[in-house]
Amino acid sequence: MQLLQGSAVSKMRGKDRDSSGLSPTSPFIFRWCIDGPSASLHRPICHRRTEEVVVSEETTLRKLNAGYINSYLTGDVVWYDAHLDDDFICIQSDGSVLDKPRFLFQTARGPDVARYQLDQVRIRVIGTTALVHGTGLFTTPDGHEGTSRYTDVYAKLDGRWKVVAAQVTRAMKAHSPAGSPPLT
């Protein structure tokens, strides 16, 4: 990969603007620098805007995470079908492993919680891979409360973030609501 910056990008093209009319330092061109229309092109790396791209990617991943959770709570199979990679796998809190078709089937049955509130989210972008770590508080239909922690793994495939794996861990609170026996 060739490293070019600022005016070197212009010299590479032989003019100050590309065919779209945008300058080499515009956000669109910067995204071209990162994503590129073709792997065969020598793409410049635009160091001074790396932070902006990470923020933009994080914003996109936060929206996808919100869509993921909303789809879980509403049983939105269509959203999942569009955003899960065909090779997606999910490791459930009971240790079972679901592939995409089984995950979609389970989603269609509706959520197994009466309430869920997202508490914390941490997003780490590592090249074309992103890890979304989250913590949420849930209440089961019978009134028991607990905490869930999850990691969703996203990969940027053909310019789009797709979920390739998910892992969920649940822990019930030590005490149960009044009148309910403790979970064993």
CORBEL-V724214 format. One line per field, one symbol per residue. ss: DSSP state (a for helix, b for strand, c for the rest). psi: psi as a letter, one per 20 degrees, with the letter a starting at -180 (. if undefined). burial: # if it has 9 or more other ideal C-beta (glycine too) atoms within 8 Angstrom, else .. A space follows every 10 residues. Layout:
ss=???
psi=???
burial=???
This chain:
ss=ccccccaaaa aaacccbccc ccbcccaaaa aaaaaccccc ccccccaaaa aaaaaaaaaa aaaaaaaaaa aaaaccaaaa aaabbbbbbb bcccccbbba aaaaaaaacc ccccbbbbbb bbbbbbccbb bbbbbbbbbc ccccbbbbbb bbbbbbbccb bbbbbbbbbb bbcccccccc cccc
psi=ppoqqdhhgg hhijriqaii jqqijqhghg hghggpipii qopqpnhijg gggggggggg hgghgghggh hghiknhggg hhipqhjqqp orhjiqppag ghggghghir qjqhqpopgq pppppncjqq popqpqpqpr hjiqqapqpq pppqqopkjq pqphqqpppq pqqhqrqpip qqq.
burial=....#..### .#.....#.. .#.#....## ####.#.... ..##.#..#. .###..##.# ##.##.#### ###.###.## ..###..### ##.....#.# ..##..#... ..#..#.#.. #.#.#...## ########## ..######## ######.... ######.#.# ..#..#...# ....
